[in-house]
Amino acid sequence: MRCELEQAGGSACFEIKDGEAVLLSLNGRVRELVLPDELPGGAESLVIAPKAALGAPVLKEVILPDKLKSVGDWAFAHCRELERVCIPACDHGTGVFKGCPKLRELTLSDCGGDMAALLACAAAEDVNYLMKPAGPEDEEWYGLWDSWLMRFLEQSDSDGYSGQVPCGEEDYGSSDVGAYESGRRREKADRCFLRLMHPAHLLPGTGRGIESFLRGRGKKDAFLLLTERYPDEEKKIRLYLDTACVSGEEAAGMLKKIPDHLSLMRSLFIKAAGSTDTLDGLEI
């Protein structure tokens, strides 16, 4: 038996068989997929079929009930607007949330807070071994996440470039190796900011690795990332200024590159620049 359940912006299509509801697809432009505890057809368990919501263009939130049994391969992959997911711990396939750049919160059962933010990142990058924490205070899991981050920071910035061009990927908007490397450094800076914003059980070695990257080869591209994506996030900008040890002279130089309409970011860099001597010649 097949049936549909109305959702915001469209509907969810199910097949009911042997007491199990299988979500097959989303119809229309579903913005929020929120399934109730009482499943269609009185089903006792829920399964998300492979590619059920692959590439859903406006899907922003997914909330699934405790009856969820499994999520198939690529079920929510490449949902470019997906921001928040709340699901119980369950079996899951490959690439479930791969390519979801706006995913910022993935709550598995009671694993919320800092872990939810870090889980979201791991899910978007399809790091499967990080998808089953033992609980919200699983120190070993945080250690694994930090090890993954450190390996990423240590990779060459040109890693993957040779495979990127023939595949036609557009992550960096250019086939130029310099632009590719800059994009990779921005990705790395983004992961660093994420960990600093969610510091539960942060290992000292990871903290030092983040500092070394932001003070070294990632300094310029981290600034560009803030300008492009996070000019209104005060905490993130302050973390950059402090962790990257931006001097007054450096802050004054960066200030020249911040557009006038980014008032919050400009004000923070003006404070960081400090003395009037450093700001001499700038229009403020």
SEVEX-321354 format. One record per atom (N, C-alpha, C): residue in one letter; x, y, z. Coordinates in steps of 0.05 Angstrom, whole numbers, padded with zeros to 5 digits, always signed. Example, Ala and Ser with C-alpha at 12.3 -4.5 7.8 and 13.67 -1.06 7.14 Angstrom:
2
A+00264-00114+00156/A+00246-00090+00156/A+00264-00066+00156/S+00257-00045+00142/S+00273-00021+00143/S+00258+00001+00157/
***
This chain:
284
M+00017-00024+00000/M+00000+00000+00000/M+00018+00025+00000/R+00010+00044-00016/R+00024+00069-00017/R+00007+00092-00007/C+00019+00111+00006/C+00004+00134+00016/C+00022+00158+00017/E+00010+00182+00021/E+00025+00207+00023/E+00018+00221+00049/L+00038+00234+00061/L+00034+00249+00085/L+00041+00278+00079/E+00023+00296+00084/E+00027+00324+00078/E+00050+00336+00095/Q+00067+00352+00082/Q+00089+00365+00095/Q+00089+00394+00086/A+00104+00411+00100/A+00106+00439+00093/A+00118+00441+00065/G+00102+00451+00046/G+00112+00455+00019/G+00108+00431+00000/G+00097+00409+00010/G+00093+00386-00008/G+00083+00362+00008/S+00093+00338+00001/S+00085+00314+00015/S+00107+00293+00015/A+00104+00274+00033/A+00123+00251+00035/A+00108+00227+00025/C+00121+00211+00007/C+00108+00188-00004/C+00119+00162+00009/F+00101+00145+00019/F+00109+00121+00033/F+00098+00096+00020/E+00112+00074+00025/E+00102+00048+00019/E+00099+00033+00046/I+00076+00022+00052/I+00071+00008+00077/I+00070-00021+00071/K+00087-00036+00085/K+00088-00065+00080/K+00098-00079+00105/D+00084-00100+00114/D+00091-00116+00137/D+00098-00099+00161/G+00081-00079+00166/G+00084-00063+00190/G+00107-00043+00189/E+00118-00038+00165/E+00140-00020+00162/E+00133+00002+00142/A+00138+00027+00149/A+00134+00049+00131/A+00161+00057+00118/V+00162+00057+00092/V+00186+00063+00078/V+00182+00090+00064/L+00197+00110+00071/L+00196+00136+00058/L+00210+00134+00031/L+00195+00136+00009/L+00206+00132-00018/L+00216+00158-00030/S+00201+00180-00026/S+00208+00205-00039/S+00193+00228-00027/L+00202+00252-00035/L+00188+00277-00027/L+00175+00288-00053/N+00151+00296-00051/N+00137+00309-00074/N+00134+00339-00069/G+00136+00355-00089/G+00134+00383-00086/G+00160+00395-00076/R+00158+00418-00062/R+00181+00431-00051/R+00180+00431-00021/V+00186+00408-00010/V+00184+00404+00019/V+00206+00420+00033/R+00197+00437+00052/R+00216+00454+00067/R+00224+00441+00094/E+00204+00427+00106/E+00209+00414+00132/E+00197+00386+00130/L+00214+00366+00136/L+00204+00339+00137/L+00202+00332+00167/V+00178+00331+00177/V+00173+00326+00206/V+00153+00303+00207/L+00163+00279+00215/L+00145+00256+00216/L+00137+00250+00245/P+00111+00244+00249/P+00101+00240+00276/P+00107+00212+00286/D+00103+00208+00313/D+00107+00182+00325/D+00088+00162+00313/E+00063+00171+00307/E+00043+00153+00294/E+00048+00153+00264/L+00060+00131+00255/L+00068+00130+00227/L+00044+00123+00209/P+00045+00130+00183/P+00023+00123+00165/P+00017+00094+00165/G-00009+00087+00162/G-00017+00060+00161/G-00013+00044+00186/G-00008+00058+00208/G-00004+00045+00234/G+00022+00029+00235/A+00041+00036+00218/A+00067+00022+00217/A+00082+00024+00244/E+00097+00003+00250/E+00112+00001+00275/E+00141+00010+00272/S+00150+00013+00248/S+00178+00021+00244/S+00180+00038+00219/L+00201+00053+00217/L+00205+00072+00194/L+00233+00067+00181/V+00233+00066+00155/V+00257+00064+00140/V+00258+00086+00119/I+00281+00099+00116/I+00284+00119+00095/I+00299+00105+00072/A+00286+00104+00049/A+00297+00091+00026/A+00322+00106+00015/P+00340+00091+00001/P+00362+00105-00011/P+00353+00127-00030/K+00366+00150-00029/K+00360+00173-00046/K+00332+00184-00043/A+00319+00178-00021/A+00292+00187-00017/A+00289+00217-00020/A+00308+00233-00009/A+00306+00262-00011/A+00331+00274-00024/L+00344+00258-00041/L+00369+00267-00054/L+00364+00293-00069/G+00380+00313-00062/G+00379+00338-00076/G+00354+00354-00072/A+00339+00349-00051/A+00314+00365-00046/A+00322+00394-00044/P+00312+00411-00062/P+00324+00438-00065/P+00319+00458-00043/V+00297+00455-00027/V+00291+00475-00007/V+00288+00463+00021/L+00295+00437+00024/L+00292+00424+00050/L+00311+00436+00070/K+00300+00446+00092/K+00317+00459+00113/K+00319+00443+00139/E+00298+00427+00145/E+00298+00414+00171/E+00286+00386+00168/V+00298+00367+00183/V+00288+00339+00183/V+00286+00330+00212/I+00262+00322+00220/I+00257+00311+00247/I+00243+00285+00244/L+00256+00264+00253/L+00245+00237+00250/L+00240+00224+00277/P+00220+00207+00280/P+00212+00195+00306/P+00231+00172+00315/D+00227+00164+00339/D+00243+00142+00351/D+00239+00115+00337/K+00218+00113+00321/K+00213+00088+00307/K+00231+00084+00282/L+00248+00104+00277/L+00266+00102+00254/L+00285+00078+00258/K+00286+00062+00237/K+00302+00037+00238/K+00328+00040+00222/S+00326+00053+00199/S+00350+00056+00182/S+00346+00078+00162/V+00369+00088+00153/V+00369+00109+00132/V+00387+00099+00109/G+00377+00099+00085/G+00391+00088+00062/G+00412+00106+00051/D+00428+00095+00033/D+00450+00110+00020/D+00439+00135+00007/W+00454+00157+00011/W+00448+00183-00003/W+00420+00194+00002/A+00408+00185+00024/A+00380+00192+00029/A+00375+00222+00029/F+00393+00238+00041/F+00390+00267+00043/F+00414+00281+00031/A+00429+00267+00014/A+00453+00279+00003/A+00447+00303-00015/H+00465+00322-00016/H+00463+00345-00034/H+00437+00361-00031/C+00428+00362-00006/C+00406+00381+00001/C+00420+00407+00009/R+00422+00425-00010/R+00440+00448-00006/R+00430+00468+00015/E+00405+00466+00023/E+00393+00485+00042/E+00389+00471+00070/L+00395+00446+00072/L+00390+00432+00097/L+00407+00442+00120/E+00395+00450+00142/E+00409+00463+00164/E+00408+00446+00190/R+00386+00433+00195/R+00382+00419+00221/R+00369+00392+00217/V+00380+00372+00231/V+00370+00345+00231/V+00368+00334+00259/C+00345+00322+00266/C+00342+00310+00292/C+00330+00282+00288/I+00347+00262+00293/I+00338+00234+00289/I+00349+00217+00311/P+00337+00193+00316/P+00348+00175+00335/P+00372+00161+00323/A+00389+00149+00341/A+00411+00133+00331/A+00400+00109+00317/C+00411+00103+00293/C+00400+00080+00277/C+00421+00072+00257/D+00416+00051+00242/D+00433+00042+00220/D+00431+00062+00197/H+00454+00068+00185/H+00453+00087+00162/H+00473+00078+00141/G+00467+00086+00117/G+00483+00079+00094/G+00506+00098+00088/T+00515+00098+00064/T+00537+00115+00055/T+00526+00142+00045/G+00541+00163+00052/G+00535+00189+00041/G+00508+00201+00047/V+00497+00194+00070/V+00469+00202+00077/V+00466+00232+00076/F+00485+00247+00087/F+00483+00276+00087/F+00506+00289+00072/K+00518+00274+00054/K+00542+00285+00040/K+00533+00308+00022/G+00550+00329+00022/G+00544+00351+00004/G+00522+00369+00014/C+00519+00371+00040/C+00499+00390+00052/C+00514+00412+00066/P+00522+00433+00051/P+00541+00453+00062/P+00530+00470+00085/K+00504+00472+00088/K+00492+00488+00109/K+00485+00473+00133/L+00490+00447+00134/L+00482+00430+00157/L+00499+00439+00181/R+00486+00449+00202/R+00499+00459+00225/R+00492+00444+00251/E+00471+00427+00250/E+00463+00413+00274/E+00452+00386+00266/L+00465+00365+00277/L+00455+00338+00273/L+00453+00325+00301/T+00429+00323+00311/T+00424+00312+00337/T+00416+00283+00335/L+00433+00265+00346/L+00427+00237+00347/L+00418+00229+00375/S+00392+00222+00378/S+00381+00216+00404/S+00388+00239+00424/D+00404+00233+00445/D+00409+00254+00465/D+00436+00268+00460/C+00448+00264+00437/C+00474+00276+00431/C+00470+00304+00418/G+00465+00324+00434/G+00461+00351+00424/G+00485+00369+00431/G+00480+00395+00433/G+00501+00414+00440/G+00525+00414+00421/D+00549+00414+00433/D+00573+00415+00417/D+00575+00391+00398/M+00567+00368+00409/M+00569+00343+00392/M+00551+00345+00368/A+00527+00357+00370/A+00509+00360+00347/A+00522+00376+00325/A+00536+00397+00332/A+00549+00413+00311/A+00572+00398+00298/L+00588+00384+00314/L+00610+00369+00303/L+00601+00345+00287/L+00579+00332+00296/L+00567+00310+00280/L+00557+00320+00253/A+00546+00344+00252/A+00536+00355+00227/A+00559+00357+00207/C+00581+00367+00216/C+00605+00370+00199/C+00614+00342+00189/A+00616+00323+00207/A+00625+00296+00199/A+00605+00284+00179/A+00579+00288+00183/A+00559+00277+00165/A+00561+00289+00137/A+00565+00316+00136/A+00567+00329+00110/A+00592+00320+00095/E+00613+00312+00110/E+00637+00302+00098/E+00637+00272+00094/D+00616+00259+00102/D+00612+00230+00100/D+00634+00214+00114/V+00640+00223+00139/V+00660+00209+00156/V+00644+00189+00172/N+00639+00165+00161/N+00621+00146+00173/N+00629+00137+00201/Y+00655+00134+00206/Y+00663+00124+00233/Y+00657+00143+00255/L+00650+00168+00249/L+00643+00188+00269/L+00613+00190+00274/M+00598+00173+00261/M+00568+00176+00262/M+00555+00160+00284/K+00571+00146+00302/K+00558+00130+00323/K+00572+00135+00350/P+00569+00160+00361/P+00580+00165+00387/P+00566+00148+00409/A+00580+00142+00430/A+00568+00126+00451/A+00549+00142+00468/G+00552+00169+00469/G+00535+00186+00485/G+00546+00215+00483/P+00532+00234+00495/P+00540+00262+00493/P+00567+00269+00505/E+00576+00252+00523/E+00602+00257+00537/E+00623+00237+00529/D+00621+00226+00505/D+00639+00205+00495/D+00666+00218+00488/E+00685+00218+00507/E+00711+00231+00503/E+00726+00218+00480/E+00724+00192+00477/E+00738+00178+00456/E+00728+00189+00429/W+00702+00194+00426/W+00691+00204+00401/W+00703+00231+00395/Y+00704+00249+00415/Y+00716+00275+00410/Y+00745+00273+00402/G+00759+00254+00413/G+00787+00249+00406/G+00789+00240+00377/L+00770+00223+00368/L+00770+00215+00340/L+00764+00238+00321/W+00746+00255+00330/W+00739+00279+00313/W+00763+00297+00311/D+00777+00301+00333/D+00801+00318+00332/D+00823+00306+00315/S+00826+00280+00316/S+00846+00267+00299/S+00840+00271+00270/W+00814+00268+00263/W+00805+00273+00235/W+00811+00302+00227/L+00806+00321+00244/L+00812+00349+00238/L+00841+00353+00233/M+00858+00342+00251/M+00887+00346+00248/M+00897+00334+00222/R+00887+00311+00214/R+00896+00299+00189/R+00888+00317+00165/F+00865+00329+00167/F+00856+00347+00146/F+00874+00372+00145/L+00881+00383+00168/L+00898+00407+00168/L+00926+00400+00157/E+00935+00376+00162/E+00962+00368+00153/E+00964+00361+00123/Q+00941+00356+00111/Q+00941+00350+00082/Q+00951+00373+00066/S+00964+00367+00043/S+00972+00388+00025/S+00948+00403+00015/D+00950+00429+00012/D+00928+00445+00002/D+00920+00439-00027/S+00938+00426-00041/S+00932+00418-00069/S+00921+00390-00071/D+00918+00377-00048/D+00907+00350-00047/D+00880+00348-00061/G+00877+00331-00081/G+00852+00328-00095/G+00849+00345-00119/Y+00868+00363-00124/Y+00865+00382-00147/Y+00864+00367-00174/S+00881+00347-00177/S+00883+00333-00203/S+00857+00319-00210/G+00842+00310-00189/G+00817+00297-00194/G+00794+00316-00196/Q+00798+00341-00187/Q+00776+00360-00187/Q+00770+00371-00215/V+00790+00377-00230/V+00785+00390-00256/V+00770+00373-00276/P+00779+00348-00281/P+00765+00332-00300/P+00736+00324-00292/C+00732+00324-00265/C+00705+00318-00256/C+00686+00341-00258/G+00696+00365-00263/G+00679+00388-00267/G+00668+00399-00242/E+00680+00394-00219/E+00669+00404-00194/E+00672+00435-00193/E+00654+00448-00178/E+00654+00477-00178/E+00657+00488-00150/D+00669+00472-00132/D+00672+00480-00104/D+00687+00506-00102/Y+00706+00511-00119/Y+00723+00534-00116/Y+00720+00554-00139/G+00703+00548-00159/G+00697+00566-00180/G+00720+00571-00199/S+00741+00555-00198/S+00764+00560-00216/S+00780+00534-00219/S+00791+00530-00243/S+00809+00507-00247/S+00838+00515-00241/D+00842+00539-00232/D+00869+00549-00225/D+00878+00536-00199/V+00902+00525-00198/V+00912+00511-00174/V+00913+00530-00150/G+00920+00555-00155/G+00922+00574-00132/G+00894+00579-00120/A+00874+00581-00137/A+00847+00585-00126/A+00837+00560-00112/Y+00845+00537-00123/Y+00837+00512-00110/Y+00850+00510-00082/E+00875+00516-00080/E+00889+00515-00054/E+00877+00535-00034/S+00871+00559-00044/S+00858+00578-00026/S+00831+00568-00016/G+00816+00555-00033/G+00790+00543-00025/G+00794+00522-00004/R+00814+00506-00007/R+00820+00485+00012/R+00827+00497+00040/R+00843+00518+00039/R+00851+00531+00064/R+00827+00543+00078/R+00808+00553+00062/R+00783+00564+00074/R+00767+00542+00087/E+00766+00519+00074/E+00752+00496+00086/E+00765+00489+00112/K+00791+00488+00113/K+00805+00481+00137/K+00800+00501+00159/A+00801+00527+00151/A+00795+00548+00171/A+00767+00545+00182/D+00748+00538+00165/D+00720+00535+00173/D+00718+00513+00194/R+00732+00490+00190/R+00732+00469+00210/R+00745+00478+00236/C+00766+00494+00234/C+00779+00504+00258/C+00760+00521+00274/F+00746+00539+00261/F+00727+00557+00275/F+00705+00540+00288/L+00696+00520+00273/L+00675+00502+00284/L+00684+00490+00310/R+00709+00480+00311/R+00719+00466+00335/R+00723+00486+00358/L+00732+00510+00351/L+00736+00530+00372/L+00709+00540+00383/M+00688+00541+00366/M+00662+00549+00375/M+00648+00527+00392/H+00657+00502+00389/H+00646+00480+00403/H+00668+00464+00416/P+00680+00474+00438/P+00705+00463+00448/P+00703+00440+00468/A+00680+00427+00470/A+00678+00405+00489/A+00700+00384+00485/H+00714+00378+00506/H+00735+00357+00506/H+00757+00362+00484/L+00762+00388+00479/L+00783+00395+00459/L+00810+00386+00469/L+00824+00370+00454/L+00850+00360+00462/L+00871+00383+00459/P+00890+00385+00478/P+00910+00407+00477/P+00925+00407+00450/G+00932+00383+00441/G+00946+00381+00415/G+00930+00392+00392/T+00904+00388+00393/T+00887+00399+00372/T+00886+00429+00373/G+00884+00439+00398/G+00884+00468+00401/G+00909+00481+00390/R+00932+00468+00395/R+00957+00479+00385/R+00958+00477+00354/G+00947+00455+00343/G+00946+00452+00314/G+00929+00473+00301/I+00907+00479+00313/I+00889+00501+00303/I+00904+00527+00303/E+00916+00533+00326/E+00931+00558+00328/E+00953+00560+00307/S+00968+00539+00303/S+00989+00539+00284/S+00979+00544+00256/F+00957+00532+00249/F+00946+00536+00222/F+00936+00565+00218/L+00920+00575+00238/L+00909+00602+00235/L+00930+00623+00237/R+00952+00618+00250/R+00973+00638+00252/R+00993+00636+00229/G+00991+00613+00214/G+01010+00609+00192/G+00996+00611+00165/R+00997+00588+00151/R+00988+00589+00123/R+00958+00594+00120/G+00943+00590+00141/G+00914+00594+00139/G+00904+00622+00146/K+00923+00640+00154/K+00915+00666+00165/K+00900+00683+00145/K+00910+00685+00121/K+00898+00702+00100/K+00871+00691+00092/D+00870+00665+00087/D+00845+00653+00077/D+00824+00651+00098/A+00832+00649+00123/A+00812+00650+00145/A+00799+00677+00146/F+00814+00698+00142/F+00803+00725+00141/F+00784+00728+00117/L+00791+00718+00094/L+00773+00719+00071/L+00747+00703+00076/L+00750+00681+00090/L+00726+00665+00097/L+00707+00681+00114/L+00718+00695+00134/L+00701+00711+00152/L+00687+00733+00136/T+00702+00746+00118/T+00691+00768+00102/T+00668+00758+00085/E+00671+00734+00073/E+00651+00724+00054/E+00627+00711+00068/R+00632+00696+00090/R+00611+00680+00101/R+00601+00689+00129/Y+00619+00700+00145/Y+00612+00705+00173/Y+00617+00734+00182/P+00612+00754+00166/P+00618+00781+00174/P+00601+00791+00197/D+00580+00778+00204/D+00562+00786+00226/D+00564+00768+00250/E+00583+00750+00250/E+00586+00732+00273/E+00609+00742+00291/E+00602+00757+00311/E+00622+00770+00328/E+00640+00751+00342/K+00629+00729+00353/K+00645+00710+00368/K+00667+00698+00350/K+00659+00691+00325/K+00677+00678+00307/K+00700+00698+00299/I+00693+00723+00295/I+00713+00743+00287/I+00732+00747+00310/R+00722+00749+00335/R+00739+00752+00358/R+00758+00728+00362/L+00748+00704+00357/L+00764+00680+00359/L+00787+00682+00339/Y+00781+00691+00315/Y+00802+00694+00295/Y+00823+00714+00303/L+00815+00737+00312/L+00834+00758+00320/L+00852+00749+00343/D+00840+00733+00362/D+00856+00724+00385/D+00873+00700+00377/T+00861+00680+00364/T+00875+00655+00359/T+00897+00659+00338/A+00892+00676+00318/A+00911+00680+00296/A+00932+00701+00304/C+00929+00713+00328/C+00947+00733+00338/C+00951+00756+00318/V+00928+00767+00310/V+00929+00789+00290/V+00940+00814+00304/S+00962+00825+00294/S+00973+00849+00305/S+00958+00873+00297/G+00963+00896+00310/G+00950+00921+00303/G+00955+00928+00274/E+00980+00925+00265/E+00987+00932+00238/E+00973+00913+00218/E+00971+00888+00225/E+00958+00869+00207/E+00928+00875+00205/A+00916+00882+00229/A+00888+00888+00229/A+00882+00913+00212/A+00899+00933+00213/A+00895+00957+00197/A+00897+00951+00167/G+00915+00933+00160/G+00917+00925+00132/G+00893+00910+00123/M+00883+00892+00140/M+00859+00876+00133/M+00834+00894+00132/L+00834+00915+00148/L+00811+00933+00149/L+00806+00946+00122/K+00827+00951+00107/K+00825+00963+00081/K+00810+00945+00062/K+00809+00919+00068/K+00796+00900+00049/K+00768+00892+00058/I+00759+00904+00080/I+00732+00898+00090/I+00712+00919+00078/P+00692+00910+00063/P+00673+00930+00051/P+00660+00947+00073/D+00653+00971+00065/D+00641+00990+00084/D+00615+00980+00097/H+00600+00964+00082/H+00574+00956+00093/H+00576+00934+00114/L+00600+00922+00118/L+00604+00902+00138/L+00612+00916+00164/S+00593+00930+00176/S+00598+00948+00198/S+00609+00934+00223/L+00597+00911+00230/L+00606+00897+00254/L+00635+00888+00251/M+00641+00875+00229/M+00668+00866+00225/M+00688+00889+00224/R+00681+00911+00211/R+00698+00934+00210/R+00704+00945+00238/S+00683+00946+00255/S+00686+00957+00281/S+00705+00940+00298/L+00704+00914+00295/L+00721+00896+00310/L+00750+00898+00301/F+00754+00902+00275/F+00781+00905+00265/F+00793+00933+00271/I+00775+00953+00273/I+00785+00979+00281/I+00795+00978+00310/K+00781+00964+00327/K+00790+00960+00355/K+00816+00945+00356/A+00818+00924+00339/A+00842+00908+00339/A+00866+00924+00329/A+00861+00943+00310/A+00883+00959+00299/A+00894+00977+00320/G+00877+00986+00338/G+00888+01001+00362/G+00894+01030+00356/S+00919+01037+00356/S+00928+01065+00357/S+00921+01080+00332/T+00919+01107+00335/T+00912+01124+00312/T+00935+01123+00291/D+00960+01118+00300/D+00982+01116+00282/D+00978+01093+00262/T+00968+01070+00273/T+00964+01047+00256/T+00942+01052+00236/L+00922+01068+00244/L+00899+01074+00226/L+00903+01098+00208/D+00926+01110+00210/D+00932+01134+00195/D+00928+01129+00165/G+00913+01146+00152/G+00908+01143+00123/G+00884+01128+00116/L+00870+01115+00136/L+00846+01100+00130/L+00822+01118+00132/E+00802+01113+00115/E+00776+01127+00117/E+00758+01110+00134/I+00750+01121+00158/I+00734+01105+00177/I+00708+01119+00182/
***
